[in-house]
Amino acid sequence: MRIGPVNTPQSVTRTSKTKSTSSASSSTGGAAAPRDAASIMGVPEAELTPNVQRALLSLMGEVDQLRKETERLRGRVRELESLADHDVMLPVLNRRAFLREVSRALALAERHNAPSALVFIDLNGFKVINDTYGHAAGDAALHHVSALLSAHVRETDSVGRLGGDEFGVVLTLTGPEGAEAKAQELVDLIDSTPFEYAGRPLTVGAAWGTQPLVAGRNADEALAEADAAMYARKQAQKSDDDQKQVG
């Protein structure tokens, strides 16, 4: 009974060659990884004609230039913000920026029960210097005082000019007793440190008042109370001096 065709030696040879060829093709196809098309900015290599390449390179250069210009403008914005926060003449905060620091200290007290303190400083003898030696001498006195204050507080503290010959200091995380001690230290420093103008040493004095920065207050109220405390201390000092002269 015939079950199927009998393989002759020739047919066996042909079959073997066919299998070998198929196997080799399969092996080669499995070993070769598909080649990814090169691209620039998502454009396939086949479409990268010289004109397209030049256009893409020009676009990339413009993007890089815009990035640099953006960084320059950001730097300028930071510079302008800093100028907007500082006094027009002195290297300390202006009144607006200083009140913002007072508000921050009050917010710290509100949220974390961490009171700070405000020191209000008013110069004595400033008008005499202005009237006697001119406004340039008065400007030199203001620069002198602002430099002393900035050099003798912590980095976490803030110094600002409130207007004219008035200055403020925010002492962060400082209680009432510590604030009064620091205020007296700063005023003693101002009183005892002369500055030079037109080759002559000049001195200016100062009076101080403090106000705790605690929850429930706002910046304007705290500043007004510190000002009132300074004025009361100044009047008391003047009264003591008058009594000494009479005595």
Secondary structure, DSSP 8 states (H G I E B T S, - for coil): ---S----HHHHHHHHHHHHHHHHHHHHHHHS------EETTEEGGG--HHHHHHHHHHHHHHHHHHHHHHHHHHHHHHHHHHHHB-SSSSSB-HHHHHHHHHHHHHHHHHH---EEEEEEEEESHHHHHHHH-HHHHHHHHHHHHHHHHHTS-TTSEEEEEETTEEEEEETT--HHHHHHHHHHHHHHHHH--EEETTEEE--EEEEEEEEE-TT--HHHHHHHHHHHHHHHHHHHHHHHHHHHH-
